[in-house]
Amino acid sequence: MVLAEFLCEGNSSLFLAHLNPELFAHADQPLAGRIAHLEQADFGFVLDDVYPFTDHFSAGIDKRAFLTSLFVQPDLFIRIHPGKESRVKKTLDLAEIKYREISESTLALPNGVKLDMLFPEIAKGTGLFEVQDLSSQHASTFFEPHQYDYWWDSCAASGGKSLNLFHQQKNIKLLVTDVRENILFNLDERFKRAGVKDYQKKIIDLTKDPTLYLNSYMFDGIILDAPCTGSGTWGRSPELISQFNSQQILTFQGLQRSIAGNLIKFLKPGKPLIYITCSVFKEENEANVEYLVKTYDLKLEKLEVIKGYERKADSMFVARLIR
Ligand SMILES: C[S@@+](CC[C@H](N)C(=O)[O-])C[C@H]1O[C@@H](n2cnc3c(N)ncnc32)[C@H](O)[C@@H]1O
């Protein structure tokens, strides 16, 4: 507990000042310095013990930077609906909320800001912004939809990625599916607020062949934002680290392969499958891309390990594969 206070709260911890004044004397250092201090001192602290799955990391992940980021609360990111930018920023300025402007429409807010109290009009159905992690917003730049395309968001949940798609290109047809009926009710609410009316919705378990539901549909793009370990998001929910067992990685890999395998025949030749995870494990990321390329003769156009840990955001993976 004392070590957690030292790492997460630093010299703002009165608890630490009271319980361990000796350690408190080092608490004004930056986080990297506090970690180094604990490693050298006699506390038995080993940074690797905090997240014992680093052998599974995707290529390019800086182990020490990633582990260090776990002691910092990620920011809360919003993506403002087109045309609503000045209205949202004015409300935040009036409430004296400090935010980082990532772009004209993307803001980073301190975690814990009560957006529903600041913007009560949202509860009445006014769409102003989407709460969406920065890395998730970045992954969506891989969509590149064209006018009049027909897209399928296959694991849509409450529709975060679909809304990105619509904001990139209004004139598309969209099918959203998920295995969970309830989450698609949330999608309806969210789409309504965002003014999106024209979409089709189906509840489908994609571990089974969906031909019965889709007949001869063919899509210009398919988004597979796959169920995954979520290992790139555990900075927001560190309790999940201790509950996780590395054998689960291959279970998710199997699920992701099975879902992907059931989608591909519905993709028009020459069109993209956008494969996304919020995992930092290579088995769910590069290894799956390699598998999909080999098994279904897809062409890898580009992929990216999105290093959210460098930007107080989640870490994710995205690949654009062409049939
Ligand atoms: C990472 S979430 C998707 C998040 C969403 N795309 C967004 O941007 O908010 C993965 C989704 O896959 C769905 N899922 C899990 N197993 C599935 C299956 N067998 N068939 C279809 N969807 C499934 C889950 O219900 C969950 O909503």
PDBQT file of the ligand as one rigid body, heavy atoms in Angstrom, charges set to zero:
ROOT
HETATM    1  C1  LIG A 401     -13.955  -5.076 -28.514  1.00  0.00    +0.000 C 
HETATM    2  S1  LIG A 401     -15.668  -5.222 -28.420  1.00  0.00    +0.000 S 
HETATM    3  C2  LIG A 401     -16.211  -4.215 -29.750  1.00  0.00    +0.000 C 
HETATM    4  C3  LIG A 401     -16.175  -2.731 -29.443  1.00  0.00    +0.000 C 
HETATM    5  C4  LIG A 401     -16.872  -1.877 -30.465  1.00  0.00    +0.000 C 
HETATM    6  N1  LIG A 401     -16.495  -2.172 -31.814  1.00  0.00    +0.000 N 
HETATM    7  C5  LIG A 401     -16.670  -0.385 -30.188  1.00  0.00    +0.000 C 
HETATM    8  O1  LIG A 401     -15.977   0.304 -30.957  1.00  0.00    +0.000 OA
HETATM    9  O2  LIG A 401     -17.227   0.104 -29.201  1.00  0.00    +0.000 OA
HETATM   10  C6  LIG A 401     -15.948  -6.840 -29.014  1.00  0.00    +0.000 C 
HETATM   11  C7  LIG A 401     -17.389  -7.223 -29.201  1.00  0.00    +0.000 C 
HETATM   12  O3  LIG A 401     -17.405  -8.546 -29.763  1.00  0.00    +0.000 OA
HETATM   13  C8  LIG A 401     -18.604  -9.148 -29.363  1.00  0.00    +0.000 C 
HETATM   14  N2  LIG A 401     -18.491 -10.613 -29.536  1.00  0.00    +0.000 N 
HETATM   15  C9  LIG A 401     -17.866 -11.499 -28.724  1.00  0.00    +0.000 A 
HETATM   16  N3  LIG A 401     -18.018 -12.747 -29.190  1.00  0.00    +0.000 NA
HETATM   17  C10 LIG A 401     -18.745 -12.654 -30.329  1.00  0.00    +0.000 A 
HETATM   18  C11 LIG A 401     -19.254 -13.614 -31.252  1.00  0.00    +0.000 A 
HETATM   19  N4  LIG A 401     -19.034 -14.918 -31.091  1.00  0.00    +0.000 N 
HETATM   20  N5  LIG A 401     -19.979 -13.165 -32.304  1.00  0.00    +0.000 NA
HETATM   21  C12 LIG A 401     -20.215 -11.834 -32.452  1.00  0.00    +0.000 A 
HETATM   22  N6  LIG A 401     -19.770 -10.884 -31.610  1.00  0.00    +0.000 NA
HETATM   23  C13 LIG A 401     -19.043 -11.293 -30.555  1.00  0.00    +0.000 A 
HETATM   24  C14 LIG A 401     -18.766  -8.727 -27.924  1.00  0.00    +0.000 C 
HETATM   25  O4  LIG A 401     -20.118  -8.836 -27.535  1.00  0.00    +0.000 OA
HETATM   26  C15 LIG A 401     -18.222  -7.294 -27.935  1.00  0.00    +0.000 C 
HETATM   27  O5  LIG A 401     -19.279  -6.381 -28.010  1.00  0.00    +0.000 OA
ENDROOT
TORSDOF 0
